[in-house]
Structure formats: structure tokens, C-alpha cells
Amino acid sequence: MAICPLCNAFKELEMHCTLCGTLLDDSGKVSDFLDPYGHYNDEETAKMGDGYPNTARDQICPHLMSCKSCGHDQVVFIQEE
């Protein structure tokens, strides 16, 4: 079973906002925002409802990156290891 290196704090992602250049904050998995009780589900069940059809098959974890300066949000797909 593959795991997300960001969710498990093995790695950090440094990305800058495409609008203002500020360092983006990792706000966590997209599925955590879609279902307030989703974190109680196993990963495969959460991925079925995350809105991205290939996350389970391709073993990727969509993370929401947010800019505190301008409010821009961006989804980044992290390859699980």
C-alpha cells in the first residue's frame, strides 16, 4: 500500500503562489474538505469521493495549497510512495 509523503510528514512541498509569489501553505488532503467525517474512512474509500477519478488507480494524493496573502487556492497531486 502506497502512502502520501506529505500526509505522513516525510517530505515538505515548497510552492509559490502563481498570482502573488507568496509561499503556499499545505492545507491538507482535498478529501478532508469535502467530507467532514472523511478522515474516519480508509484511504481507498476517501479517494472514491474526492472528485478526481484516478487518484486510487494512479496512487496520487490531491492536496490543497493555499495562499495566505491573496487567498488563491491550488490543488497539487502528490505521488504516493
Buried (B, 14 or more C-beta within 10 A) or exposed (E): EEEBBBBEEEEEEEBEBEEEEEEBEBEBBBBBEEBEEBEEBEBEEBBEEBEBEEBBEEBBBBBBBBBEEEEBEBEBBBEBE
